[in-house]
Amino acid sequence: MKSNRTPSTKSLKAGLHPRNKHHGRYDIAALVKALPELKSKVTLNPRGEQTVDFSDPEAVLTLNKALLAHHYQVKFWDIPKGYLCPPIPGRADYVHRLADLLDSSDTSINVLDIGTGASCIYPIIGVTDYQWHFTASDVDPVSIKVATEIARQNPHLSKKITPRLQKNAANIFKGVIKEGEYYHLTLCNPPFHKSLKEAEQGTKRKADNLAKNRAKRGANAMNNKNHTIKSSSSGLNFGGQKAELWCPGGEEAFIKNMAQESVLFKEQVGWFSTLISKKENVSPMKKLLSTLGATQVKVVEMSQGQKISRFIAWRY
């Protein structure tokens, strides 16, 4: 089941999964070859190395298109203005580490992506690297429409990604998992802010920190693969649609709801999982899952440069 595309030991970078395609610096020449329009976005850092300006949303969007074209054979990919442009290396790490949970005897894997977003990024990676079948759910009709178009226009994705609208924002699995369906995995990148105000404050902090780092390192001395920038021509903005960044109660309430609802579908899912942005939410989640009767719980940390992220996976 697992991809055999494993980088050589010398090229591996601490923290990234061995099967992650994004070790080391971006190969700008290869990316430009895959997507010639990236050439106009390429700049030089103070060391004379080719890079892109990660504070420029259009440059980041074009870089993502090139990465998807080069590594995932995606010929059509675009997202509406105002929607999150995901950091592909980090998203890929989550997928590869979930693959490690699977029984090697499983041959046809069904996966449910909760909150797939307009980018449809997890299904793209999972289909291309593992030939998984995805149901991609979201509460946002625009995201579902765009994800449907991405799948339709890429032949290797079209028959393996089924976007599905979640009509009730209060539900996670209810209304999405149908009777008789079975999923080997579920995955999710949950909204983590409690309100629009909190999300905007987080945006300002990230923008301020980026400005400080640029001032220290030089305007073009950036090769940060953890970029998460809103696709917008209005300048730097780490925002996104409501469902992408915030919900009542924030991440804590969302994942608690997910855990409680998962009990209802324990016969239809092998492994449930979700990213957890805030480390302080891990322990309460583990306690809740124990109370709910989960028989196995795993917390997996992922690191990329100085950024530490994690996901929790559980089964019944």
C-alpha positions as CSV (number, residue, x, y, z in Angstrom):
1,M,0.0,0.0,0.0
2,K,2.8,2.5,0.8
3,S,4.5,4.5,-1.8
4,N,7.9,3.4,-2.8
5,R,9.1,6.9,-3.6
6,T,11.4,7.3,-0.7
7,P,14.2,10.0,-0.8
8,S,17.7,8.9,-0.2
9,T,18.9,9.1,3.4
10,K,21.2,12.0,2.6
11,S,18.4,14.1,1.4
12,L,16.1,13.6,4.4
13,K,15.4,16.5,6.6
14,A,14.7,15.9,10.3
15,G,11.0,15.8,11.0
16,L,9.6,15.1,7.6
17,H,8.3,11.6,6.8
18,P,10.7,9.6,4.6
19,R,8.1,9.3,1.9
20,N,7.4,13.0,1.8
21,K,8.5,14.4,-1.6
22,H,9.4,17.8,-0.2
23,H,12.7,17.3,1.6
24,G,15.3,20.0,1.2
25,R,15.0,23.2,-0.8
26,Y,12.5,23.5,-3.6
27,D,13.9,22.6,-7.0
28,I,12.9,25.8,-8.7
29,A,14.2,24.8,-12.1
30,A,12.1,21.6,-12.1
31,L,9.1,23.5,-10.9
32,V,9.5,26.2,-13.6
33,K,9.7,23.4,-16.1
34,A,6.4,21.9,-14.8
35,L,4.7,25.3,-14.7
36,P,6.5,28.0,-16.8
37,E,4.4,30.8,-15.4
38,L,6.3,30.4,-12.1
39,K,9.4,31.9,-13.8
40,S,8.0,35.4,-13.4
41,K,7.7,34.9,-9.6
42,V,11.2,33.7,-9.0
43,T,13.7,35.9,-7.2
44,L,17.1,35.6,-5.7
45,N,17.9,35.6,-2.0
46,P,21.0,37.3,-0.6
47,R,23.0,34.0,-1.2
48,G,22.1,34.1,-4.8
49,E,19.7,31.1,-4.6
50,Q,16.5,31.0,-6.5
51,T,13.3,31.4,-4.4
52,V,10.0,33.1,-4.3
53,D,8.6,35.9,-2.1
54,F,6.5,34.1,0.4
55,S,4.8,37.4,1.5
56,D,3.3,37.7,-2.0
57,P,0.1,35.6,-2.1
58,E,0.1,35.4,-5.9
59,A,3.7,34.0,-5.9
60,V,2.7,31.4,-3.3
61,L,-0.4,30.4,-5.2
62,T,1.7,30.0,-8.4
63,L,4.3,28.0,-6.4
64,N,1.6,25.7,-5.2
65,K,0.3,25.2,-8.7
66,A,3.9,24.2,-9.8
67,L,4.4,21.8,-6.9
68,L,1.1,20.1,-7.7
69,A,2.0,19.9,-11.4
70,H,5.5,18.6,-10.8
71,H,4.9,16.2,-7.9
72,Y,1.2,15.2,-8.2
73,Q,0.5,15.4,-12.0
74,V,-2.2,18.0,-11.4
75,K,-2.7,20.1,-14.5
76,F,-5.6,22.1,-13.3
77,W,-5.7,23.6,-9.8
78,D,-7.0,27.0,-8.7
79,I,-8.8,28.4,-5.6
80,P,-11.0,31.5,-5.3
81,K,-9.7,34.7,-3.8
82,G,-10.1,34.7,-0.1
83,Y,-9.6,30.9,0.4
84,L,-6.6,29.3,2.1
85,C,-3.6,28.4,0.0
86,P,-2.2,25.3,2.0
87,P,1.4,24.5,2.8
88,I,1.8,21.3,0.7
89,P,4.8,19.7,2.5
90,G,3.1,19.8,5.9
91,R,-0.2,18.5,4.4
92,A,1.7,15.7,2.8
93,D,3.3,14.7,6.1
94,Y,-0.1,14.1,7.7
95,V,-1.1,11.8,4.8
96,H,2.1,9.8,4.9
97,R,1.9,9.3,8.7
98,L,-1.7,8.2,8.4
99,A,-0.7,5.7,5.8
100,D,1.6,4.1,8.4
101,L,-1.5,3.2,10.5
102,L,-3.0,1.0,7.8
103,D,-2.8,-2.7,7.6
104,S,-0.5,-3.7,4.7
105,S,-3.1,-6.2,3.6
106,D,-5.6,-3.5,2.9
107,T,-5.8,-3.0,-0.9
108,S,-8.6,-0.5,-1.6
109,I,-8.6,2.3,0.9
110,N,-11.5,4.6,1.5
111,V,-10.8,7.9,3.2
112,L,-13.1,10.7,4.5
113,D,-11.7,14.2,4.5
114,I,-13.6,16.5,6.9
115,G,-13.4,20.1,5.7
116,T,-11.6,19.5,2.4
117,G,-11.6,23.2,1.5
118,A,-11.4,24.6,-2.0
119,S,-7.9,23.4,-2.4
120,C,-8.9,19.7,-2.0
121,I,-5.3,19.2,-1.0
122,Y,-5.5,16.0,1.1
123,P,-7.4,14.0,-1.5
124,I,-4.9,15.1,-4.2
125,I,-2.0,13.8,-2.2
126,G,-3.7,10.6,-1.1
127,V,-4.9,9.7,-4.5
128,T,-1.6,10.4,-6.3
129,D,0.7,8.8,-3.8
130,Y,-1.5,5.9,-2.5
131,Q,-4.4,5.5,-4.9
132,W,-6.8,6.0,-2.1
133,H,-10.5,6.8,-2.7
134,F,-11.8,9.9,-1.0
135,T,-15.1,11.4,0.1
136,A,-14.3,15.1,0.5
137,S,-16.8,16.9,2.7
138,D,-17.2,20.6,3.5
139,V,-19.9,22.9,4.9
140,D,-19.1,25.5,2.3
141,P,-20.8,25.1,-1.1
142,V,-18.1,27.1,-2.9
143,S,-15.4,24.8,-1.6
144,I,-17.4,21.8,-2.8
145,K,-17.9,23.3,-6.2
146,V,-14.2,24.1,-6.7
147,A,-13.0,20.8,-5.4
148,T,-15.4,19.1,-7.8
149,E,-14.0,21.0,-10.7
150,I,-10.4,20.2,-9.6
151,A,-11.2,16.5,-9.6
152,R,-13.2,16.6,-12.8
153,Q,-10.3,18.3,-14.8
154,N,-7.6,15.9,-13.6
155,P,-8.3,12.4,-15.0
156,H,-6.3,10.6,-12.3
157,L,-8.4,12.2,-9.7
158,S,-11.9,12.3,-11.3
159,K,-13.0,8.8,-10.4
160,K,-11.4,8.7,-6.9
161,I,-12.6,11.9,-5.3
162,T,-16.3,12.4,-4.4
163,P,-17.0,15.9,-2.9
164,R,-20.0,15.9,-0.6
165,L,-21.6,18.9,1.0
166,Q,-22.2,18.8,4.8
167,K,-25.6,20.6,5.0
168,N,-25.6,21.0,8.8
169,A,-22.6,22.9,10.2
170,A,-23.3,21.5,13.6
171,N,-22.5,18.0,12.4
172,I,-19.2,16.4,11.4
173,F,-19.9,12.8,10.4
174,K,-23.7,12.9,10.5
175,G,-25.1,13.5,7.1
176,V,-21.8,12.7,5.4
177,I,-21.2,9.0,6.2
178,K,-24.0,7.1,4.5
179,E,-25.5,3.8,5.5
180,G,-23.3,0.9,4.3
181,E,-20.2,3.0,3.7
182,Y,-16.9,2.0,5.4
183,Y,-13.8,4.3,5.7
184,H,-10.4,3.0,6.7
185,L,-9.4,6.6,7.7
186,T,-10.9,10.0,8.4
187,L,-8.7,13.1,8.5
188,C,-9.3,16.7,9.4
189,N,-7.6,20.1,9.7
190,P,-10.1,21.8,12.1
191,P,-10.8,25.5,12.5
192,F,-8.9,26.6,15.6
193,H,-10.1,30.1,16.4
194,K,-13.2,30.8,18.6
195,S,-14.3,33.9,16.8
196,L,-13.7,36.2,13.8
197,K,-12.0,38.7,16.1
198,E,-9.6,36.0,17.4
199,A,-8.8,34.9,13.9
200,E,-8.1,38.5,12.8
201,Q,-5.7,38.9,15.8
202,G,-3.9,35.8,14.8
203,T,-3.6,37.1,11.3
204,K,-2.0,40.3,12.6
205,R,0.5,38.4,14.8
206,K,1.6,36.3,11.8
207,A,1.9,39.3,9.6
208,D,3.9,41.2,12.2
209,N,6.2,38.2,12.8
210,L,6.8,37.7,9.1
211,A,7.7,41.3,8.7
212,K,10.2,41.1,11.6
213,N,11.8,37.9,10.2
214,R,12.1,39.5,6.7
215,A,13.8,42.5,8.3
216,K,16.3,40.3,10.0
217,R,17.0,37.9,7.1
218,G,16.6,40.2,4.1
219,A,13.4,40.7,2.0
220,N,14.1,37.7,-0.3
221,A,15.9,35.4,2.1
222,M,12.9,33.1,2.4
223,N,12.4,29.5,1.5
224,N,9.7,28.7,4.1
225,K,7.7,25.6,3.2
226,N,5.2,26.3,6.0
227,H,3.5,29.1,4.1
228,T,-0.3,29.3,4.6
229,I,-1.4,32.4,2.8
230,K,-4.8,33.6,1.7
231,S,-5.1,33.8,-2.1
232,S,-5.7,37.5,-2.5
233,S,-4.4,40.3,-4.6
234,S,-4.9,42.7,-1.7
235,G,-1.6,41.9,0.0
236,L,-0.5,39.5,2.8
237,N,-3.3,38.0,4.7
238,F,-3.4,34.8,6.6
239,G,-7.2,34.8,6.6
240,G,-9.7,32.5,5.0
241,Q,-13.4,31.7,5.0
242,K,-15.2,31.3,8.3
243,A,-15.3,27.5,8.2
244,E,-11.6,27.3,7.5
245,L,-10.4,29.3,10.5
246,W,-13.0,29.7,13.2
247,C,-16.1,28.2,14.7
248,P,-18.0,28.7,18.0
249,G,-15.7,27.3,20.7
250,G,-12.7,27.0,18.4
251,E,-10.6,23.9,18.0
252,E,-11.4,22.6,21.5
253,A,-15.1,22.5,20.8
254,F,-14.8,21.2,17.3
255,I,-12.6,18.2,18.1
256,K,-14.7,17.4,21.2
257,N,-17.8,17.3,19.0
258,M,-15.8,15.1,16.5
259,A,-14.9,12.6,19.3
260,Q,-18.4,12.4,20.6
261,E,-19.9,11.9,17.2
262,S,-17.3,9.3,16.2
263,V,-18.8,6.8,18.6
264,L,-21.9,6.7,16.4
265,F,-19.8,5.6,13.4
266,K,-17.3,3.3,15.1
267,E,-18.5,0.3,13.0
268,Q,-18.0,2.3,9.8
269,V,-14.5,3.7,10.4
270,G,-11.2,2.1,11.0
271,W,-9.2,5.1,12.3
272,F,-10.5,8.5,13.1
273,S,-8.0,11.4,13.1
274,T,-7.6,15.1,13.4
275,L,-4.8,17.6,13.5
276,I,-4.6,19.5,16.8
277,S,-3.0,22.9,16.6
278,K,-3.0,23.7,20.3
279,K,-0.9,21.3,22.4
280,E,-3.0,22.0,25.4
281,N,-6.0,20.4,23.7
282,V,-4.2,17.0,23.4
283,S,-4.6,15.8,27.0
284,P,-8.3,16.6,27.3
285,M,-9.0,14.9,24.0
286,K,-7.2,11.7,25.1
287,K,-9.2,11.6,28.3
288,L,-12.4,12.1,26.5
289,L,-11.6,9.3,24.0
290,S,-10.8,7.0,26.9
291,T,-14.2,7.8,28.4
292,L,-15.9,7.2,25.1
293,G,-14.4,3.7,24.9
294,A,-11.6,4.2,22.3
295,T,-9.5,1.1,22.4
296,Q,-6.4,2.7,20.8
297,V,-5.2,6.3,20.7
298,K,-2.1,7.6,19.1
299,V,-0.7,11.1,19.2
300,V,1.8,11.7,16.3
301,E,4.1,14.7,16.3
302,M,5.4,16.2,13.0
303,S,8.1,18.8,12.7
304,Q,9.1,20.9,9.8
305,G,11.9,23.4,10.5
306,Q,10.9,25.0,13.8
307,K,7.3,24.3,13.3
308,I,5.8,21.5,15.4
309,S,2.4,20.1,14.6
310,R,0.5,16.9,15.6
311,F,-2.5,14.8,15.0
312,I,-4.4,12.4,17.2
313,A,-5.8,9.1,15.8
314,W,-8.2,6.7,17.5
315,R,-10.2,3.6,16.9
316,Y,-12.8,1.5,18.7
